[in-house]
Each structure stands twice: as C-alpha cells, then as structure tokens.
Amino acid sequence: MRDAENIREVESLGIDLMGFIFWSKSSRYVSERPNYLPQKAKKVGVFVNEDTETIMQIAKDYALDFIQLHGTESPDIVRSIRSVCGDGIAIIKAFNIATADDFAQTKPYEGIVNYFLFDTKGKSVGGNGEKFDWNVLSAYDSETPFLLSGGIGPDDVEVLNSYLSVLGSKHCIGIDLNSRFELAPGLKDVAILQKFLNELNRSINSKLSNSK
C-alpha cells in the first residue's frame, strides 16, 4: 500500500495488517511516506536483504508493528535485527514453497521469528500472483504460526474456507491478499476486496453454524 486514500478505504474494511514494501525493485515500492498511515491496522514493512540500520530507521519512521523479511536473510542476520528492534516489533520470515521438502529451510528460524509466511516459488520475489498446492501444508510440522500467501484471489472463497477448516491449517493465522485484488501495483480494488471478505466471513460462519 502507498496511496493515502486507498490506505484509508482498505483500513475501513477491518483488515488486520497492511503491508508497505521497502524494496526498490518492487513495482509496489514505497518511495515516499504516504500522507495517511493506518491507525487501527498493524503496519508491516517488507524488506529484501536490506541492512539492519536501514530497516530500523524505516521501522522508526513508519512506527512499524511487523518487519517482514522476504529475501535470503540468514538466521544470524535475523537475530541481529531482533536484538536491535527488541520485542516491540514482530518478525515475519517469508519462504517460497513448492514441495514438502521446502519446509526444511524454516527449521533454523524457529524460535527466532514470530511468524512464517508461505508464498509460491516464482521468478520474482513475492507478488507472483501464482498459487501453490496448499495440500503441501499438511506436511508442515512446526509450531510457528504462519500466514498463507500465494495468489489468493476473489474466486477462492470456498477453496480457502475448505483449507482453513482442516486440521493441517491449525497454525495458519492469516491470509495475504495482494496482487489479484489490485487495480494497479500498490492500489487495491476496495469493492472487490470488500466483496471477498464478506463472502469469506459468510462462508466461515455458515460452516461454524452447521458444525454445531
């Protein structure tokens, strides 16, 4: 997100987290501070192999609640960031997932980060708009909670609800809605996003009612 009015409108939908990409090669790069930053939604700063000093300066300038690391940051680098930011900022480490074997790369980060984010393996760093086979997540055996990304779109209400209702999703604490809800890079289609959230909530509530 980077457009002030778009930020304001999306926040009004009741979303929990809002991402700001501080990687200059991204089409969603936040090159200057928006005139409005979310007051209720938590702010997530997304970085790719950035130096610790820059991360911490941006975290301070934007009053970030989360730091999301989307590059090849080593556990030692993450520890360094953690030691500087303290417990006041949660850390998310993103991983590209294609097969069950890819979960091995998460092991060295357990106990260091607060959350994982699982995205699709693609040619670019995040934002590929492509899905991966969520059935692979049944092989996830860590206790670290994760966010599910990977091309989630407006037509995925039922398949998403079906996934969230199985035992293997118990550590999934959120979903990432990005490229397939955009009018342009960094500009969300508020109407489509609201429709999706309404349908997802109805679907989840309906399943909960039928299970009683």
C-alpha positions in Angstrom: 0.0 0.0 0.0 1.2 3.5 -0.7 -1.8 5.7 -1.7 -3.2 7.6 1.2 -6.9 7.4 0.3 -6.6 3.8 -0.7 -5.0 3.0 2.6 -7.8 4.8 4.4 -10.5 2.9 2.4 -8.9 -0.5 2.8 -8.4 0.0 6.5 -12.1 0.8 6.9 -12.9 -2.8 5.8 -11.5 -4.1 9.1 -8.3 -5.7 7.9 -5.7 -6.6 10.5 -2.4 -6.0 8.8 -1.3 -3.7 6.0 2.0 -4.1 4.1 4.4 -1.4 2.9 7.2 -2.6 0.5 10.6 -1.0 1.0 12.4 -2.9 -1.8 13.2 -0.5 -4.6 13.0 -3.2 -7.3 9.3 -3.8 -6.5 6.5 -2.3 -8.6 4.9 -1.6 -5.2 7.9 0.2 -3.7 7.0 2.9 -1.2 9.3 5.7 -2.3 7.9 8.4 -0.1 5.8 8.4 3.1 2.0 8.4 2.4 0.0 11.3 3.8 -2.0 8.8 5.8 -0.9 5.7 7.6 -3.2 3.2 9.2 -4.3 3.9 12.7 -6.1 0.6 13.5 -4.5 -1.9 11.2 -1.0 -3.0 12.1 1.8 -1.8 9.8 4.1 -4.4 8.1 7.3 -3.3 6.5 8.5 -5.7 3.8 12.3 -5.8 3.2 14.6 -7.9 0.9 18.1 -8.4 2.0 18.3 -4.9 3.5 20.9 -3.8 6.0 19.8 -3.7 9.7 20.4 0.1 10.1 18.1 0.9 7.2 15.4 -1.5 8.4 15.4 0.0 11.9 15.3 3.6 10.6 12.3 2.9 8.4 10.7 0.9 11.3 11.1 4.0 13.4 9.9 6.5 10.7 6.8 4.4 10.0 6.1 3.1 13.5 6.1 -0.4 12.1 4.5 -3.2 14.1 6.0 -6.0 12.0 9.1 -6.5 9.9 8.7 -9.0 7.0 11.9 -10.4 5.6 11.4 -11.6 2.0 15.0 -12.3 0.9 17.7 -14.7 1.8 18.3 -13.3 5.3 20.3 -15.8 7.4 19.3 -16.7 11.0 22.2 -14.7 12.2 21.0 -11.6 10.4 17.5 -12.1 11.8 19.0 -12.4 15.3 20.8 -9.1 14.7 17.6 -7.4 13.6 15.8 -9.0 16.6 18.4 -7.7 19.1 18.1 -4.2 17.8 14.3 -4.0 17.5 13.6 -5.9 20.7 10.2 -7.5 21.4 8.2 -4.4 20.3 8.3 -5.4 16.7 7.3 -8.9 15.5 9.3 -10.5 12.7 7.8 -12.4 9.8 10.2 -14.6 7.6 8.9 -15.4 4.1 9.6 -18.7 2.4 8.8 -19.9 -1.1 7.1 -23.3 -1.0 6.6 -25.9 -3.8 7.1 -29.2 -2.1 7.1 -30.7 1.4 10.9 -30.7 1.3 10.9 -26.9 1.2 9.8 -26.7 4.9 13.3 -27.8 5.9 14.5 -24.3 5.2 12.2 -23.0 8.0 13.9 -25.0 10.8 16.9 -22.7 11.5 14.4 -19.8 12.0 12.2 -21.4 14.6 12.4 -19.5 17.9 13.9 -16.5 16.2 10.9 -15.2 14.2 7.3 -14.7 15.3 5.7 -15.9 12.1 6.4 -17.5 8.8 4.8 -16.5 5.5 4.5 -19.2 2.8 4.4 -18.0 -0.8 4.7 -19.5 -4.2 8.0 -20.3 -5.8 8.3 -17.9 -8.7 10.7 -16.0 -10.8 10.3 -12.8 -8.8 10.5 -12.1 -5.1 6.9 -12.3 -3.9 3.8 -10.9 -5.7 3.8 -13.5 -8.4 0.1 -13.9 -8.2 0.5 -17.7 -8.6 -0.9 -20.4 -6.3 1.0 -23.3 -4.9 -0.6 -26.6 -3.9 -1.9 -25.9 -0.4 -2.1 -29.6 0.3 1.7 -29.5 0.7 1.0 -27.6 4.0 -0.3 -30.9 5.6 3.5 -31.8 5.9 4.2 -28.7 8.0 5.2 -29.9 11.4 6.4 -26.7 13.2 4.6 -24.8 16.0 5.4 -21.5 14.5 2.2 -19.8 13.2 2.2 -18.8 9.6 0.5 -16.5 7.1 -0.7 -18.0 3.8 0.1 -16.2 0.6 0.4 -17.3 -3.0 -2.0 -15.9 -5.5 -5.2 -15.8 -3.3 -7.9 -14.2 -5.4 -11.6 -13.1 -5.5 -12.8 -16.6 -6.6 -11.0 -18.5 -3.8 -13.6 -18.2 -1.0 -14.7 -21.8 -1.0 -11.4 -23.5 -1.5 -9.8 -21.2 1.1 -12.6 -21.9 3.6 -12.2 -25.7 2.9 -8.5 -25.4 3.6 -9.0 -23.4 6.8 -11.4 -26.0 8.2 -8.9 -28.9 8.1 -6.6 -29.9 10.9 -3.5 -29.1 8.9 -4.3 -25.4 8.9 -4.4 -25.0 12.7 -1.2 -22.8 12.6 -2.5 -20.6 9.8 -3.3 -17.3 11.5 -3.9 -15.1 8.4 -4.1 -14.8 4.7 -2.3 -12.4 2.4 -4.4 -10.6 -0.2 -2.3 -8.8 -2.7 -1.8 -8.8 -6.5 -5.2 -10.3 -7.5 -7.1 -7.6 -5.7 -5.3 -4.7 -7.3 -6.3 -2.1 -9.9 -2.6 -1.4 -10.3 0.5 -2.3 -8.3 0.0 -1.0 -4.8 -3.6 0.1 -5.5 -6.3 -2.2 -4.1 -9.7 -2.6 -5.6 -11.7 -1.8 -2.5 -15.1 -3.0 -3.8 -13.7 -6.4 -4.9 -11.8 -6.7 -1.6 -14.9 -5.9 0.4 -17.0 -8.4 -1.6 -14.4 -11.2 -1.0 -14.1 -10.5 2.8 -17.9 -10.5 3.1 -18.2 -13.8 1.2 -15.4 -15.4 3.2 -16.9 -14.4 6.5 -20.4 -15.7 5.5 -18.8 -19.0 4.3 -16.9 -19.4 7.6 -19.9 -18.5 9.8 -22.1 -20.9 7.8 -19.7 -23.8 8.4 -19.4 -23.0 12.0 -23.2 -23.0 12.4 -23.5 -26.3 10.6 -20.9 -27.9 12.8 -22.8 -27.2 16.0 
